[in-house]
Amino acid sequence: MGAIVLAAALTGCIVAPVPPPGVVVPPGVVYVAPTYAVPGPGYVWRYHPEHGWGWHHPESGWHRGWR
């Protein structure tokens, strides 16, 4: 009986995280939440077409040197 309850509890839908207001998710791209805190003032969480999601600053560019 316990195995049936466990199997029923583990089946279901996987819900994708909802991006916060202001984050633009391009069509066909899955939103991935940041894994570390914002590196400084002015950075926004943005999608990079080659590297995926990362922190971007309008003047400093991508955090960790993405181009």
BELNOR-V635213 format. One record per residue. RES is the residue in three letters. D_CENTER is the distance of its C-alpha to the mean C-alpha in Angstrom with 2 decimals. Layout:
res: <RES:RES>
d_center: <D_CENTER:D_CENTER>
This chain:
res: <MET:GLY:ALA:ILE:VAL:LEU:ALA:ALA:ALA:LEU:THR:GLY:CYS:ILE:VAL:ALA:PRO:VAL:PRO:PRO:PRO:GLY:VAL:VAL:VAL:PRO:PRO:GLY:VAL:VAL:TYR:VAL:ALA:PRO:THR:TYR:ALA:VAL:PRO:GLY:PRO:GLY:TYR:VAL:TRP:ARG:TYR:HIS:PRO:GLU:HIS:GLY:TRP:GLY:TRP:HIS:HIS:PRO:GLU:SER:GLY:TRP:HIS:ARG:GLY:TRP:ARG>
d_center: <38.11:35.35:33.75:33.67:31.96:29.37:28.77:28.48:25.98:23.69:23.74:21.57:18.50:14.96:12.94:9.43:7.48:8.71:7.28:9.81:12.90:13.13:9.72:10.93:9.42:12.19:14.24:13.61:9.99:7.46:4.26:1.60:2.65:5.47:8.21:10.98:12.56:12.97:15.68:18.07:19.15:18.16:14.77:11.96:8.25:8.88:8.82:11.72:13.75:14.93:12.45:8.97:6.35:8.50:10.77:13.53:16.89:19.33:22.22:21.02:18.54:15.61:15.33:16.79:18.83:16.91:19.14>
